[in-house]
Amino acid sequence: MQSHAGLYYDDILTCLGCGDTWCGGERGERPFRRGWRLEALTRARAQWAAAMTRKDFRAFVHEEITELVGAR
């Protein structure tokens, strides 16, 4: 599963096996066109490959918080 973290809404999860998406516990709509599943899989797998590691993400968040509240 590949996830988009939502700031104001639930996370959007995309299955890396079938391309379906879920948000708020419900499956997302499927486009009524040919090739949508392959496009969704390609996009989700590319986002997964480009995602930050947990260590990089924590460092990023720490830098953002330090910048906003200042070092104490």
Buried (B, 14 or more C-beta within 10 A) or exposed (E): EBBBEEEEEEEBBBBEEEBBBBBEEEEBEEEEEEEEEEEBBEEBBEBEEEEEEEEEEEEEEEEEEEEEEEEE
